[in-house]
């Protein structure tokens, strides 16, 4: 493995760090340059990783907030739908066995409802407001 060329640096470090470096260099099978080089390499790698982790952490926090908002909206929609269905079932009398006109009207209303939902999804509109005049039955 080819070694990278080395350059000479003149650095000033605190006395206590210099003393600790001297002690480490005498106790290890290396020298001060190798110890400082390895320490700086590790620190620079960690610093780059920390910046990437910070950016990722920020993005994850944003996604968590968006997910919480979506979850809240889904809860509102599910509860609204459940209350609406419950209300409809309580106030709408059942159709008679021979009420084909009522059943046909129910199928027609359901198809209109499904079409409206499809149009809303296709156009990206999301509304729980009063339906427009062009939406047909309300």
N, C-alpha and C positions, 0 to 999 in steps of 0.2 A: 504494500500500500504506500503510495507516494505521499510524503508529508507536505503540508502547505508551507509556503515560504513564511518566514517570521520577520517581523519588523520590531525595531526597538522603540519602546515607549518610556518616557520619563513621567512618572506619576508621583503624586504626593498622597500618602495615606496617613491616617491617624497612628500615633505611636503605639497604642495598645493593639491595633490590628497588625502593625508591623511585627510586634513582639510575638503575637499569636502565629503569624505566618512563619517566623523564624523557628518557633517551636515545632510547628507541623512539618516544616521542611526537613528538620533534623530527625524526626521520628518516622518519616515516610521514605519510601524508595523513590522519591522524586525530588524536584527542586522547586524553588519559589515560583519560577516562571510557569512551570507545569501546573502547580496548584492554583495560581491566579488565573491562568488560561482556562483550566477546567471549571473553576468557580464562575468565571464570567460567562463561559459558554452555557452552563446550566442556568444561570440567572437570566441570560438573554432568551433562552428557550422558554423558560417559565414566564417571563414577561410577555412574550408573544402569545403564549397559550392563555395567559390571564386576560389579555385584551380580547382575544377571540371568545373566551368564556364570558366576559362581561357583555360583549355584543350579543352573544347567544342568550344570555340570561335576560337581557333587556327585551329581545324578541319573544322569548318564552313568556315573559310577563305580559307583553301586549297580547299574545295569543290567548293567554289565560283569561284576560279581561274580556276579550271578544267572545270566548267560549262561554264565560259566565253570562254575558249579555244574551247570547243566543239561547242558552239554557233557560234564562228567565223568560224570554219571548216565547219559547216553546211551551213552558209551563202555563203562561197566560193563555196561549192558543188552546191548549188541551183542556184547561179548566173552562174556558169560554165555550168550547164545543160541547163539553159534557153538560154544562148548565143549559145550553140551548136544546140539546137533544132531550134532556130530562123535562124541560118546559114543554117542548113540542109533544112529547109522549103523554104528558099530563093533561094538556088542553085540547088535543085533537081526538075527536071520537073515532073509534074504529070504523072501517068501511064495512058495509053489509056484504054478505057472501056473493050477491048478484050485482054489485055496484061496479060494472065494467067501465062506466064513464068516469067514475072517481079514480079507478086504478089507472086508466089511460091518462088522465090529467096528472096523476102522481108521477107516472113515468115521464111524461113531457116536462114537468117541472124539474125532475131529477136530471134529465138530459140537458136542460137549459143551465142548470146549476153546474154540471160537469163542464160544459162548454165555456161558461164564464170563468171557472177556475183555470181551465186550460189557456184561455186568452190572457188572464192575469199573469200566469206563470211565463207564457211566451213573451210578453212585453216587459216583464220584469217589474210590473206594478205589484205593490203589496199594500192592500188597504183594508181597513175594517170600517171605513166610512160608509155613509149612505150611498147605495148604488146609483150610478148615473142613469139618466133617462133612457139612454140607448141600451142599457143592460137588460131591458125587458122587465120581467116580473121582479118584484122586490119583496 
